[in-house]
Amino acid sequence: METDLGEKAKELKLGIDEKFGWSSDLCVADWDEIKDKDKGALAYSVGFGNMIEDETEIDDWLNYVCVVNAVDGSILEAYTIQGLGDNTTYYEH
């Protein structure tokens, strides 16, 4: 995350699902952005963000999502979404 975001990474906190208390989601990597060799891999999706309601301006919201192969630990996908989702940046890994 620090390699992708630099100093911005320090202000992000691990996202925790309010309803279930999970900090990651188990998934199957099968979406279009995943490289063919990784399609079908069992993975964990982990999110980090700086959104604090009533304290962080909407335009300054930053979410970093990392999808990690559950078997070998390799990063399948990493991206940020800034603001309300109009600005997505993908990172090569």
N, C-alpha and C positions, 0 to 999 in steps of 0.2 A: 504494500500500500504506500509506504514512504517513497519507493522508487517511482511509482506512478504519480503521486500527488505532492511530494516534497513536504514542505512545512505545513501545508493544509491538513495533512494526515493527523497531526497532533491534536487538532480540535474536534476530531470525529470520535463518536462513542459507538460501541457495539449496539446494534438494534435488537431489542427484545420484544417479542410479540406480547401485546398487552393482555390478550385473552388467555393464551396458553403458557406464556413465560418462556417460549423457545427463543434461542438466539441463532438458530439455523434451520433451514428447511431441507429435507431430503428430497432429491428429485432425480429424474432420468434426463440426461443431456440429449435432447432430441430437437431443439429449436434450430432455425435456419442459420443463426450466427455461429453455431458450433462447427468446428472442422469435421469433415467426414470420418476421420480416424477416431474421433471421440464420441460420435453419435451413439446413443444407447448406454453410455457410461453412467454408473450410479454416482451421484455427486451431492455435495452440500452447497447450498447457497447461503452466504453470510453477508449481512448488510451493516454498514456503518453510516452514521449521519451526524449532523450538527443541528438538527431542527429542535429548537426549544420554543414551544408556543409562547407567544407574548414577549419573547426575548430576541428572537432571530428574525430579521426581515426575510420575507418570502424569496426575494431575489438572491439572498445569500445562502439559502438552503443548499446543502451539498450532501448527496447520498452516494456512497461507494459500495458497489456490489461485487462480490468475488464468488465465483463458482469453482469449487475444488473437487477434483476427482476423489471419490471416497476410497478407492483402492490404492492408488499410488501417490496421492497428495499433490499432483500437478494442478496448476491453475488452468482451467478450461476457458474461462472468460472473466474479464474484469472491466467494469465500466463505471462512470459517474453520471449522475443526473443532477443538473443544477437548476434551481428555481422550481417551477411547477412542472418540470418534465420536458420543456421545449428544447433543452440543451443537453444532449447525451454524447459522451466521449468514450470510445472503446480503447482499451490498451492491449497491446500485443504481449503475449507471454508464451 
